[in-house]
């Protein structure tokens, strides 16, 4: 199954296999970080970032070759409809990879309630910055960084415009990160997986029985939001590889740029849909 990491074409034919790859990588990354850094007075304070870093390192080869494959499709496929369809296969594969990360990290948070605040310290801080910006320190204490193990999520997640601006900021960061380093957006993928997993773990209150509803609560809008980031990252990665491989005066280079801009516009549209679901659909059920 894990040989798919060296074969993005096979991964696109069986994208569900990437779920198990992501799950495995998340578990391995967490075990390595806890084993190597949990007793270090310095590194233990940054465990959340280290877990993401290890997950990224394990995932980079696959993501790089997948983006490279998508750029080659730009050169071979002339009809835009079929091109978007082919890019969709890559997005689905990366979504399965993300879901593997998410489920693994959520289970880790629930299975290790005493250790979770250490493993996800940066993620809990990010959660508090978004949900309780006026009382970040109090939120972190309630979420377990300092004292308690669990915390209640806040329904007051701010104004829809401020959330949209924040999401656009992340999307732009995905594009820039991918432009600078073609497969760099895997960091955004892994980081968001750990942040959402921490939120799911807190909402589930360390109970496996509450896990399905907690996942549904965040995935109703989370999946289209992550898909938007992946589309933008894919566009940035394609441009990055195109800049390396093609002369700026060639027509095919500008075709790649044109199609990539179309992907970026599509990512913004998907992000708007995710925001509307977050504010007008999710609250009806949770």
For each residue, the residues with C-beta under 8 A, 3 or more apart:
1: 4 17 20 21
2: 5 21 24
3: 6 7 10
4: 1 7 8 10 11 14 17 18 21 62
5: 2 11 21 61 62
6: 3 61 62 65
7: 3 4 10 11
8: 4 11 12 62 65 66 69 90 93
9: 12 13 69
10: 3 4 7 13 14
11: 4 5 7 8 14 15 17 18 62 66 93
12: 8 9 15 66 89 90 92 93
13: 9 10
14: 4 10 11 17
15: 11 12 18 89 92 93 95 96
16: 19 96
17: 1 4 11 14 20 21 96
18: 4 11 15 21 22 93 94 96 97 100
19: 16 22 23 96 97 99 100 103
20: 1 17 23 24 100
21: 1 2 4 5 17 18 24 25 62 97 100
22: 18 19 25 26 59 96 97 98 99 100 101 104 193
23: 19 20 26 27 100 101 103 104
24: 2 20 21 27 28 100 104
25: 21 22 28 29 55 58 59 100 101
26: 22 23 29 30 55 100 101 104 105 108 193
27: 23 24 30 31 104 108
28: 24 25 31 32 54 58
29: 25 26 32 33 51 54 55 58
30: 26 27 33 34 51 104 105 108 119
31: 27 28 34 35
32: 28 29 35 36 54
33: 29 30 36 37 38 47 50 51 54 119
34: 30 31 37 38 47 115 119
35: 31 32 38
36: 32 33 40 43
37: 33 34 40 43 44 47 50
38: 33 34 35 44 47 115 118
39: 44
40: 36 37 43 44
41: 44 45
42: 45 46
43: 36 37 40 46 47 50
44: 37 38 39 40 41 47 118
45: 41 42 121
46: 42 43 49 50 121 122
47: 33 34 37 38 43 44 50 51 118 119 120 121 122
48: 51 52 119 120 121 122 123 124 125 194
49: 46 52 53 122
50: 33 37 43 46 47 53 54
51: 29 30 33 47 48 54 55 119 120 194
52: 48 49 55 56 187 190 191 194
53: 49 50 56 57
54: 28 29 32 33 50 51 57 58
55: 25 26 29 51 52 58 59 101 190 193
56: 52 53 59 60 186 187 190
57: 53 54 60
58: 25 28 29 54 55
59: 22 25 55 56 62 63 97 186 189 190
60: 56 57 63 64 183 186
61: 5 6 64 65
62: 4 5 6 8 11 21 59 65 66 97
63: 59 60 66 67 94 183 185 186
64: 60 61 67 68 182 183
65: 6 8 61 62 68 69
66: 8 11 12 62 63 69 70 90 93 94
67: 63 64 70 71 90 178 182 183 234 237 238 240 241
68: 64 65 71 72 182 241
69: 8 9 65 66 72 73 90
70: 66 67 73 74 86 87 90 234 237 238
71: 67 68 74 75 237 238 241 242 245 256
72: 68 69 75 76
73: 69 70 76 77 83 86 87
74: 70 71 77 83 238 242 252 255 256 259
75: 71 72 252 256
76: 72 73
77: 73 74 82 83 86
78:
79: 82 83
80: 83 84 259 262
81: 84 85
82: 77 79 85 86
83: 73 74 77 79 80 86 87 259
84: 80 81 87 88
85: 81 82 88 89
86: 70 73 77 82 83 89 90
87: 70 73 83 84 90 91 231 234 263
88: 84 85 91 92
89: 12 15 85 86 92 93
90: 8 12 66 67 69 70 86 87 93 94 234
91: 87 88 94 95 227 230 231 234
92: 12 15 88 89 95 96
93: 8 11 12 15 18 66 89 90 96 97
94: 18 63 66 90 91 97 98 189 230 234
95: 15 91 92 98 99 223 226 227 230
96: 15 16 17 18 19 22 92 93 99 100
97: 18 19 21 22 59 62 93 94 100 101 189
98: 22 94 95 101 102 189 192 193 226 230
99: 19 22 95 96 102 103
100: 18 19 20 21 22 23 24 25 26 96 97 103 104
101: 22 23 25 26 55 97 98 104 105 189 190 193 194 197
102: 98 99 105 106 193 196 197 200 215
103: 19 23 99 100 106 107 215
104: 22 23 24 26 27 30 100 101 107 108 197
105: 26 30 101 102 108 109 120 193 194 197 198
106: 102 103 109 110 197 200 201 204 211 214 215
107: 103 104 110 111 211
108: 26 27 30 104 105 111 112 116 119 197
109: 105 106 112 113 116 119 120 197 198 200 201 202 206
110: 106 107 113 116 201 204 206 207 208 211
111: 107 108
112: 108 109 115 116 119
113: 109 110 116 149 150 206
114: 149
115: 34 38 112 118 119
116: 108 109 110 112 113 119 120 144 149 198 201
117: 120 121 124 143 144 145 149
118: 38 44 47 115 121
119: 30 33 34 47 48 51 108 109 112 115 116
120: 47 48 51 105 109 116 117 123 124 194 197 198 201
121: 45 46 47 48 117 118 124 125 145
122: 46 47 48 49 125 126
123: 48 120 126 127 194 195 197 198
124: 48 117 120 121 127 128 140 143 144 145 198 202
125: 48 121 122 128 129 136 140 145
126: 122 123 129 130 195
127: 123 124 130 131 139 143 195 198 199 202
128: 124 125 131 132 136 139 140 143
129: 125 126 133 136
130: 126 127 133 157 158 166
131: 127 128 139 153 154 156 157
132: 128 135 136 138 139 154
133: 129 130 136 158
134:
135: 132 138 139
136: 125 128 129 132 133 139 140
137: 140 141
138: 132 135 141 142
139: 127 128 131 132 135 136 142 143 151
140: 124 125 128 136 137 143 145 146
141: 137 138 145 146 147 148
142: 138 139 147 148 151 152
143: 117 124 127 128 139 140 148 150 151 202
144: 116 117 124 147 148 149 150 151
145: 117 121 124 125 140 141
146: 140 141
147: 141 142 144
148: 141 142 143 144 151
149: 113 114 116 117 144 206
150: 113 143 144 202 205 206
151: 139 142 143 144 148 202
152: 142 202
153: 131 199 202 203
154: 131 132 157
155: 283
156: 131
157: 130 131 154 163 278
158: 130 133 162 163
159: 162 163
160: 163 164 275 279
161: 164 165
162: 158 159 165 166
163: 157 158 159 160 166 167 275 278 279
164: 160 161 167 168 271 272 275
165: 161 162 168 169
166: 130 162 163 169 170
167: 163 164 170 171 225 228 271 274 275
168: 164 165 171 172 268 271
169: 165 166 172 173
170: 166 167 173 174 188 229
171: 167 168 174 175 228 229 232 267 268 271
172: 168 169 175 176 232
173: 169 170 176 177 188
174: 170 171 177 178 185 188 229 232 233 236
175: 171 172 178 179 232 233 235 236 264
176: 172 173 179 180 236
177: 173 174 180 181 184 185 187 188 233 236
178: 67 174 175 181 182 183 184 185 232 233 234 235 236 237 239 240
179: 175 176 236 237 239 240
180: 176 177 184 240
181: 177 178 184 240
182: 64 67 68 178 237 240 241
183: 60 63 64 67 178 186 237
184: 177 178 180 181 187
185: 63 174 177 178 188 189 229 230 232 233 234 236 237
186: 56 59 60 63 183 189 190
187: 52 56 177 184 190 191
188: 170 173 174 177 185 191 192 229 233
189: 59 94 97 98 101 185 186 192 193 226 229 230 233
190: 52 55 56 59 101 186 187 193 194
191: 52 187 188 194 195
192: 98 188 189 195 196 226 229
193: 22 26 55 98 101 102 105 189 190 196 197
194: 48 51 52 101 105 120 123 190 191 197 198
195: 123 126 127 191 192 198 199
196: 102 192 193 199 200 218 222
197: 101 102 104 105 106 108 109 120 123 193 194 200 201
198: 105 109 116 120 123 124 127 194 195 201 202
199: 127 153 195 196 202 203 218
200: 102 106 109 196 197 203 204 211 214 215 217 218
201: 106 109 110 116 120 197 198 204 206 214
202: 109 124 127 143 150 151 152 153 198 199 205
203: 153 199 200 210 214 217 218
204: 106 110 200 201 207 208 210 211 213 214
205: 150 202 210
206: 109 110 113 149 150 201
207: 110 204 210 211
208: 110 204 211
209:
210: 203 204 205 207 213 214
211: 106 107 110 200 204 207 208 214 215
212: 215 216
213: 204 210 216 217 286
214: 106 200 201 203 204 210 211 217 218
215: 102 103 106 200 211 212 218 219
216: 212 213 219 220 285
217: 200 203 213 214 220 282 285 286
218: 196 199 200 203 214 215 221 222
219: 215 216 222 223
220: 216 217 223 277 278 281 282 285
221: 218 224 225 274 275 277 278 281 282
222: 196 218 219 225 226 274
223: 95 219 220 226 227 274
224: 221 227 228 270 271 273 274 277
225: 167 221 222 228 229 270 271 274 275 278
226: 95 98 189 192 222 223 229 230
227: 91 95 223 224 230 231 270 274
228: 167 171 224 225 231 232 267 268 270 271 274
229: 170 171 174 185 188 189 192 225 226 232 233 267 271
230: 91 94 95 98 185 189 226 227 233 234
231: 87 91 227 228 234 235 263 264 266 267 270
232: 171 172 174 175 178 185 228 229 235 236 263 264 267
233: 174 175 177 178 185 188 189 229 230 236 237
234: 67 70 87 90 91 94 178 185 230 231 237 238 263
235: 175 178 231 232 238 239 260 261 263 264 267
236: 174 175 176 177 178 179 185 232 233 239 240 260
237: 67 70 71 178 179 182 183 185 233 234 240 241
238: 67 70 71 74 234 235 241 242 256 259 260 263
239: 178 179 235 236 242 243 256 257 260
240: 67 178 179 180 181 182 236 237 243 244
241: 67 68 71 182 237 238 244 245
242: 71 74 238 239 245 246 253 256 257 260
243: 239 240 246
244: 240 241
245: 71 241 242
246: 242 243 250 252 253 256
247: 250 253
248: 253
249: 253
250: 246 247 253 254
251: 254 255
252: 74 75 246 255 256
253: 242 246 247 248 249 250 256 257
254: 250 251 257 258
255: 74 251 252 258 259
256: 71 74 75 238 239 242 246 252 253 259 260
257: 239 242 253 254 260 261
258: 254 255 261 262
259: 74 80 83 238 255 256 262 263
260: 235 236 238 239 242 256 257 263 264
261: 235 257 258 264 265
262: 80 258 259 265 266
263: 87 231 232 234 235 238 259 260 266 267
264: 175 231 232 235 260 261 267 268
265: 261 262 268 269
266: 231 262 263 269 270
267: 171 228 229 231 232 235 263 264 270 271
268: 168 171 228 264 265 271 272
269: 265 266 272 273
270: 224 225 227 228 231 266 267 273 274
271: 164 167 168 171 224 225 228 229 267 268 274 275
272: 164 268 269 275 276
273: 224 269 270 276 277
274: 167 221 222 223 224 225 227 228 270 271 277 278
275: 160 163 164 167 221 225 271 272 278 279
276: 272 273 279 280 281
277: 220 221 224 273 274 280 281 282
278: 157 163 220 221 225 274 275 281 282
279: 160 163 275 276 282 283
280: 276 277 283 284
281: 220 221 276 277 278 284 285
282: 217 220 221 277 278 279 285 286
283: 155 279 280 286
284: 280 281
285: 216 217 220 281 282
286: 213 217 282 283
